[in-house]
Amino acid sequence: MNLMVPELMGILARALRLIGPVFLVGALAASCNTSKYLPTNQELLSSQRVKLEDPERVTNRSDVAYELSTLAMQQPNGNFFGIWPREYFYLDNNKAKDTTRIDRFLRNTIGQPPVVYSDSLSRRSAREMTEFLQYRGYFRARVYHEADRGKRRKVNLIYHVIAGPRFLIDSLVYTCPDPQIDSILQATRSDAALIQGEPLDLNKFDEEKTRISQELRNAGYAFFSGSYFDKLEVDTSRRAGYADVYLSILPPQRDDAYHRYRVGSITVLTDYSALESDYSQFRSDTLIEGVRFLSNQEDFQMRPDVLRRNIFLQPGEYHSREALEKTNLALNGLGNYRFVRINQRADSLQPYTLNYQIQLSPSDRMSLGVDLDLNYTNRNNSLGAVVAGNLLGLGVTPSFRNRNLLGGAELLVTTLRAGVEVNPRAGSNNSAFFNTVDLGAEMSLNLPRFKDFGVYGLLNKIPAPWRGNLLNTRFLDLLKEKASTRYSVGYEYLLIQDFYAYTIFNARLGYDFRRSTTSSYRINHLAIDLLEPQTEPAFEAILRQNQFLQRSFGEQFFFSLLFRNIEYNRTGRPDLRGRSFSFIGSAEVAGAEVQALNQLVNIISGSNDIWTPRTGATYAKYLLGLTEVRYYKQYTPQSSFATRFVIGAGRPFGGAEAVPYVKQFFVGGANSMRAWAPRGLGPGGYVDPLSLDTDNNLRLFQTGDLRLEWNVEYRFPLFSFVRGALFADVGNVWTFDEDKERPGAWFRFSPTETESGYINEAFYRQLAVAMGTGLRVDLSYFIFRLDAALPMRYNYPNDGFGVALPQDESPFSEGDYWRSFSPFRLRDITFQLGLGYPF
C-alpha cells in the first residue's frame, strides 16, 4: 500500500495540472457581474440552501433537506457547462438591437431569464416547508428564511429549519360499518403501511388507502374506491410524543359499493374489430373451462386453449382486480394483438354478478423489418504519418417475423446480417478496398410458455445447504407463469482482409424470463458452438510470435448440456432526486459436462486422456463472469450525469490453456475506451506495434483475461433536438498469467520483475485515460452519436504522443505516461460514430 499511494497521488496531480487552467478560466468568466443589467430596485437570487438547525432529530436528513429545497418557489439560475451564468447570456443579448439568429440562440437556448429575489415568495416557501414537515410527523416544525445580501445586489437565501420532535404511532384503529369489510381490515392489518411504534408519516395514509382498496377489490368488492375513506384522525393528547391514528371507512354512498361480486360469464372475441358492427353470428364457437371463445373465421387463428391458459378470471369465483390485470398483461404479452380490451358489466338477471367480454384485435401475423448500422473509424496515428485512409462501415440487418407460427402464439424470428468496412481511398494508396466482411443468419422460435425438461423440477426437490431447496417454489412458479422457451440456431462468417476469417455455427435452448418491470433473466442450457478459423500468412507470422494468441485461436467445439450461461438485468427506478442504479451481471461456463465425463472415464479406466472432438480441434473449457454497474443522475429533463463501472474475468479449466479468443475481453471502440480502436489498447502496459501503424487497416487483436473500465459522461442540451456530452474513460485489459510475447500484459498489484528482466508495472499504472466531447442528435426513434476523444494518459511511458520509451534501469515518472499538448494536433483526435448512448 505504501507503494501505491505516491503513484496514485502522482496520477491525480498530473490530471489536475492539465485541467486546472480550464477551471481557472471558468472561474474568472463566472465572476462577471450579471446584476448590473437589472433595475436598481431589483436583486438577483444568487444561491439558495436549506439549513437544518436540529439535524439529529431528522430521519434521512439529506433526503428531507433535498425535498424541502424543491418546495422553494424560486430557484437560482443555472450555469452553462457548469461555469458561465446562464442569465448573463439572456441579459447581454436582450437589448433592442439584438435581433440576429445568434442573439436569439444565446438568449433563448443557452440563456435563462434572471431570477429576481422576492421576499413574499420566500415567506410562502417557508410556509410550504413547514406544512411538509408537519405532514411527515414533525407537528412542531418551524421554518423561516434569511436573505443574506452581498455585493453587487446578489442575495444568498437560507431557509432555517427547526424540525422539533417527530411523533410516533401509538395505536392504529380501523372502523367500518360493514362487518365483512371490517373483518378483512382486521385480518390484513399486519400488512399495513402505518405501523405501531414507527414515525408518523401522513404520506403513508395514501399508501394504506391504496393497499386496503386493492385487498377489497381482490376479495370481490369490485366497485370499492379510495373516496370511501374518511379523513384520517390523529390524536396526540393521550401520550407525549405519540399519536393515536384512526382510519375509518364511510357508510356506503351507493347501493353496490359494499357488495361482493362474483365472476359470471366470460366471452372472448378472438378477432374483434371496431369497424365491424354485427357480432350476432359467429362461424367458430367453443367453450373451454367455462370461457366461451368466438370468431368470425372458419378456424381460430389462435388456439383457444392457449388463450385460456392466459385468462386468470374464473367463473363462479369472487371478482379479483389482480386476476383481471394479470389477464390483461398476459394477453398483451403474447405479442399477437394490437389491442386488448376487457369490459365488465353487471348481469341484469343475476344479482352481484359481473360478466366479462374480452375483445382481442389481432396484429399482422407476419412482418418485415430492417435495421441499418453506420460507423466510421479514424486512422490517424500518433506518429503523424500519412494514413492509409479512414474506414467507413455499413451494415444492414433485414428480419422476418411470424407471430403465430403454429397457432399457439409461437414467435418465429429470422434475421440476416451483412456488413462491410471499406476504405474509400483504396485506389490512391494501394490498400485494399474491403477491410472487413461480416455475414450472419439467425433463426429463433419463442414459445409463450415455460417448458421444463426436468431440470427445474429436480432442483426444486433437492435440499440446499442453506434453508429450503436449491430452487425455491416461488421462483419456479414465477417461471411457469412468466417465462418463455426459446430455440435458436445461427451462423456467422467474419473476414479480416489478409489476416484471418472464421465461421461459427451455434444452437441454443433457453428461457427468457421478465420477473418484473425492472428485472429480467436470460438463461441458456443446451448450447453448441462450432468455431472454425482460417488464417492468412501475415496472421500466422503473428501467431508464431504470440503463444497466448495461438493457444486461444484454433478450431474449437463449445458444448454445454445442462447450463451455458445466465444474464441478469436490473434497471433501477429514479428516486426523488433523479438518481438510479442499474445492474447487469452474467456468468458463463462451457465444457463442464465434457470435462466431468472425461474425468469419470479416466478414473474408471485409470488413464489420463484429454478428449478432443477430432484431430486439430479442442473442446472449449472456460469460466466467464461480467458485472456492470451503472449510476444515473437526472438534473433536468435534458441534462444528466451517467457513470459505468465494468469488471469482467475469465479462466480456462480442465487442461485448456487459454480462454477462446472470441470470448476474451477487449476495450476500445464507440462504446468503450473511445480514444482507441477496438482491441487496440493493452493488454496491460504492452504496446502493440500494429496500433501505431495505419497500414495494417486497424486489424487489431489485443485481448485479455481481465477487464476493468470506468466511464463518466455529462449530457446537456444544446439546441432543438441536439444534445452535447463531456466524457472520460478509464480502463484496460490484462492477462492473469505472464505472457512473454507481450511484456507488461500481466495483472499485478505491485511492480514485478519477470525472468527476462522486464519490470511489469502494477495495474493502476497501466490504466489508460481518454477524454472528449460529443454530439447526440435525438430523433426520438433513435439517437445518432458522434464522439471526439483524445488519449490523455497512455498505458505505457511514452514521448507525449504515444511512442513508447525504451525501458532502462531508471524508473519512469508519472508525467511520462501523459500526453503532451505542445504542439496540439487535431489529427490525434479519434472520432467514433454510433447509435444510442454508450451506456
Disulfide bonds with the S-S distance in Angstrom:
none
